[in-house]
Amino acid sequence: MLDEWTKPSPDGKTVTYKMEGEPRVGFVYSAGVEGRNIKQLSTSEGPLTREQVEARFADYVAGE
């Protein structure tokens, strides 16, 4: 695991973000809100920053 952190969403729910992987294999980014989880796999780029991961899942966290 590269990184894991929590942050409140705009509606007050707790979001858990995770980054896993390694450069030669790829990275998995995920966000979880109240038992709902979504993951994205990326093999073409290095690890994203926390801000980039949060932006990637912004619509999901907002419930869209």
Buried (B, 14 or more C-beta within 10 A) or exposed (E): EEBEEEEEBEEEEEBEBBBBBEEEEEBBBBBBBEEEEEEBEBEEEEBBEEEEBBEBBEEBBEEE
